[in-house]
Amino acid sequence: MSSFDTKINDALGITENIKQEILDPKPLVPRPVGDYEDADADYKYSRENFYNLVERGQDAVTGILELAKESEHPRTYEVAGQLIKTVAEVAEKLADLQEKMKKLKEVPDHAPKNVTNALFVGSTRELQALLNDKNSNAQIENQTQE
């Protein structure tokens, strides 16, 4: 950095840490290693990414609102409104993810334990053949028992 940049940064109160945070934002959550079919791992991964997106969106909203106040330009207010809407949608997706995971975990508890009305799916010919086989097996059992 040149001495001119250093003088401007000192005059504006800009530090290296702030510039470094802007240039190198927090990385997104890495994909979990291991079983890719694990719903819990996918849930945690999605949840962390949604949290990071909301946090970054909030930082962006803060910045665009400051810019809108300074410039008083209608377009910056429009962009700020769109950004706020986008952050709200991501937060809503986070809530939807939570609800879907809750429903996914509840399914085994509410599943029927006994099937009382079994339904045969097939043609009448297949049903007759099945019944004839059952009747012939019952007759053979009766003959062997006598």
ZITA-V617320 format. One record per backbone hydrogen bond with DSSP energy under -0.5 kcal/mol. CO is the residue of the C=O (numbers start at 1). NH is the residue of the N-H. E is the energy in kcal/mol with one decimal. If there is no record, write none. Layout:
BEGIN
co: [CO;CO]
nh: [NH;NH]
e: [E;E]
END
This chain:
BEGIN
co: [2;3;4;5;6;7;8;9;9;15;16;17;18;19;20;34;35;37;38;39;40;41;42;43;44;45;46;47;48;49;50;51;52;53;54;55;56;57;58;59;60;61;62;63;64;65;66;67;68;73;73;74;75;76;77;78;79;80;81;82;83;84;85;86;87;88;89;90;91;92;93;94;95;96;97;98;99;100;101;102;103;106;106;107;107;114;116;119;120;123;124;125;126;127;128;129;130;131;132;133;134;135;136;137;138;139;140;141;142]
nh: [6;7;8;9;10;11;12;13;14;19;20;21;22;23;24;36;38;39;42;43;44;45;46;47;48;49;50;51;52;53;54;55;56;57;58;59;60;61;62;63;64;65;66;67;68;69;70;71;72;76;77;78;79;80;81;82;83;84;85;86;87;88;89;90;91;92;93;94;95;96;97;98;99;100;101;102;103;104;105;106;107;109;110;110;111;116;118;121;122;127;128;129;130;131;132;133;134;135;136;137;138;139;140;141;142;143;144;145;146]
e: [-2.0;-2.5;-2.1;-2.7;-2.5;-2.3;-2.4;-1.1;-2.7;-1.7;-2.7;-2.3;-1.9;-2.3;-2.8;-0.5;-1.0;-0.6;-1.9;-2.5;-2.6;-2.4;-2.7;-2.8;-2.6;-2.1;-2.6;-2.5;-2.5;-2.6;-2.5;-2.5;-2.7;-2.5;-2.5;-2.1;-2.4;-2.6;-2.3;-2.2;-2.8;-2.4;-1.9;-2.2;-2.5;-2.3;-2.1;-2.8;-2.6;-0.6;-1.3;-2.1;-2.5;-2.2;-2.3;-2.2;-2.5;-2.5;-2.2;-2.2;-2.4;-2.3;-2.1;-2.1;-2.2;-2.1;-2.2;-1.9;-1.8;-2.4;-2.5;-2.0;-2.2;-2.7;-2.3;-2.0;-2.3;-2.3;-2.0;-1.3;-1.2;-0.8;-1.2;-0.6;-0.6;-0.7;-0.7;-0.5;-0.6;-1.9;-2.6;-2.3;-2.2;-2.6;-2.8;-2.3;-2.0;-2.7;-2.6;-2.1;-2.1;-2.2;-2.0;-2.1;-2.2;-2.1;-1.9;-1.7;-1.3]
END
